Amino acid sequence: MDDRRVTPSLWIDGAPATAEALAHQALVNYGAYTSFGVENGAARGLDLHLERLRDASVELFGEAVPEDRLRALMRAAIGSREACWLRVSLFSDQISNRNPTWVGQPRVMVGVFDPPPPLRTRVRLQVQAHERMAPRLKHVANMDLLTTRRRARADGFDDALFADRDGVLSEGTLWNIGFVRDDRVTWPRGPMLAGVTQRLIETGLAGVGLDSETRPVSREMSTGFRQAFICNSATPACPVGEIDGRALEIDPALIDRLRAAWASNPPQAI
């Protein structure tokens, strides 16, 4: 038995989660979250995750949770674990389907889990016409993400890449995408979540001999790129093997450079 495995646990405002609080979250799908890996009490891009929670808290609840409180709740949930995965969620049991008007500081749930494995060594993507509600937020309303991923799997793909009504590409179900030509990464411009891993890679690109641009990328324009990758907190970079059945080149050296760009950002102590 591997004694390094994490016993999953859920904490709300520093105490073990109660059935009553969890029932409310199961019935009222309103809130936001962020998730990331922790090693030795630190996480890459922690400041960006805290920024995400602050902005979502103000937009959804009208008041931010103080950063020092978030940090203390995360440290308490981690305890003595050397490595784990955190999901930090914001919610309020004062908000319901019948009465959604409450304003104030939300409650904080911290889930502690085993680090998830990275995505596959390559992914096959299906472009689907879809625009997430409030795409700037990492919110808990994920039915559309599961629906589009299920549709892609049913059609023989691994996942879905979203395009708006004009055919402009944006993001995937749980990740950002970058297209690569020569030594330049092209990030799509459009309504989407500003991924923490995407931002960390962007920060480190110059150090690995790459540069970048952000511009609209239509479904048709994407055929001009020979390589692409996806990224999220669990997977710093995963090559895209095909889009809508069109094969793309896979260069392991490029993926190594992208992962090195991400790793160049030092972990920040919680």
N, C-alpha and C positions, 0 to 999 in steps of 0.2 A: 504493500500500500504506500502511495506517495503522500507523506505527511505534510508536504508543502501545499496541498490543495486547500483552497479557501472554503470554509463553511459559509454558504450564502446567508446573508443576514440583511434585515431591513430595519432602519432606524428612522424615527420621526422626531424632529426637534430634540435629538440627543437621547431618546429613550426607545426601547424596542417597539416596533410598530404594533399597534393594536388591531384586532379584527374590525373594530368599528371604523377606524381611519382608513384601513385598506378597502373596506366595503364602499366607502364614499368614493374613493378613487376609481373603483371598479364600475361604479354607476354614473359618475360625473366625469366626463372626458374633457377636462379643462385644466391646462397647465403647460409647463415647459420643463425641459431637462437638458443636461449635458452629460457626456460619459467619456471616460478616459482611463488609461492605465496608470498605475502607481507603482513605483519601485523605490524602496528605502525612503518612503515618506515624501517623494517628489514626483512631479509630472511635467512632461514637456508641454509648453503652451498653457500652463495653468492660468496665467494672467488673461489669456484669451477666453478660456472657459468661464472664468469669473466675470469677465466683461459680458459674455453671452447671457449668463444668468441675471446679471444686473439689468441689462436692457430688456430682457423678457419679463422680468419681475415688474418693472415700471410700466411696460406696455399692457400687460395682462391684468395686473393687480393694483397698479397705481402707486406702488411704493417698493423700493428695493430692499432686499435683505442685506444688512451690513456685511462687508467682506470679512471682517474679523469673525463674525458669527458663522459664516459659511465655512471658513477655514477650521474653526474650532469643532464644528459638527463633523467635518470630514475626518479630522485627526482622531476624534473619539471613535468614529465608526471603523477606521482602519486598525486602531489599536496597535498591536505588536507585529502585525503582518508585514512581511518584507515585500511581497508583490501581490497585487490584486487589481481588480477592475471596479471603478466607482461609477455609479449612476446617481447624479444629484438632481432631484426633481423638486419643483415648486408647485404647490397646490393650496387650496383653501377649502375647508369643510363648511365655510360660510357661503359658498357659492353653490347654487343648485340649478337644475333645469327650470324650476319655477321662479327662482329668485337669483338672477345672475349679477345683481348690482353692487354687491359688497366691494369696498375698496379698503386696502390696508396691506400690511406686510404678510406675505404668504408663509405657510408652513414649509418645512424643508424635510424631504425624505432622502436618505442616503442608503443606497443599496450597495452591498459589497459582494463581489462574485469572483470566480476564477477569471483570469484574463482570457478573452475569447481567442480562438485561433485566427490567424490571418485568412483572408479570402483565398480562393483557389489560385493556382499558379498562373492562370489566365482566365478571362471571362468573355463570354459571348453575349453581346447586348442586342436587345430589340428596341428600336425607337418607337415610342408610344406618344401620342398626343395627350399631354397631361400637364396641368399647372397646379402645384400644391397651393392650398389655402395658406395665406400669410407665409410665403416661402422664406422670408427673412428670419423666421423663428424656428427653433428646434422644439416644436410643440408635440404634445402627446396624442394628437389626432392622427393616427397612423393607418387607419383603415385603407386609405387610398394607396399608401405605399405597399401594403401587403397585397392589395388587389392587383396592382400593376405587376408586382413581382410574380404572383401566382400566374397571371396571364402569360408572362414571358416564359416561365417554366413549362406551362402547358403547351406552348408553341415550340419548345425545344431549345430555348435560350436559358442563360443563367440569370439575367436581370434585365431591368427596363431603364432606358435612357430617355429622359423627357424632352419633348419638343412642344413649343407653344402653338397657338392656332396658325401662326405664320410659318411654322416649320423651323423656328430658331431653337437650337439646342440649349439646355440649361444644366441640369444636374441629373443624378440617378436617384434611386430609392433612398439610399443611405450613404451616399458618397458624392464627391465632386469628380469631374473628369477633366483631364488635360490632353490636348493634342500636341504632337511633336513633329517638327520638320527641321532637319539639320540640327542645330543646337539651340533651338528656340521652342519654348513651351507656350502654347496658346490656350488661355483659359477662356471659356465662353462667357459672354456678358449677357446677363438677363436676370429676371427675378429668381433668386435662389438663396440657399443658406450659405453664408460665408463660412466655409469649413475651416476648423482650426488646423487640421493637417495640411490643407491647401495653403494656408497662410504661412505655416512653418516651412513648407517646401519652398514657397516663394522667397522667403527670407534667406534661405541657404543656397539658392540657385547659382548666384555669382561665384560662390566658393567651389562649385563643382564644374565650372566652365559652361554654364547654361544661362540664357537670358529668357525673358518672357514678354508677353503682351496679353492684353485682355480686350477682346472684341467679339462682336456677334459672330456666331458660327452656325450657319444654316445646315440643314440635313444634307443639302447638295454640296455645300462647301466642305463638309467633313470628308468627302471622298478625296480631297486634295492632300490629306494627311496620310502618311504611311504607317504612323505609330500613334498609339494613345494609351493612357493609363487611367486608373481610378484610384482614389485615395480617401481614407477616413481614419479615425483614431485607432482602429484595430489593425489597419492595413496601410502603412505609409505609402506604398506604391504597388499596384498590381497591373500587369499588362493586359490590354484589351486584345483578344485574339480575333474578334470579328464584330462587325456592326451590321445588323440586318443581312447577315450571310456573306458580307464582303470581308475577306480575310485581310488582316493587318499584320505587318511585320512585328516580330518580338525580338528585342535586343536586350539580353540580360544585363549587358554593361550599362545601358541607359537606366534600367530599373535600379541598379546598384547606385548610380549617381543620384537618382532622385531620393533614394533611401538615405544616402549620405547627406544630402541637402537637409532632409528632415532631422537627422541625427545631429546635425551641427548646432541645433538649438539645445542648450543645456537644460536638464530637468530643473524645475523650480520647486523649492521646498514648500510643502503645504503648511 
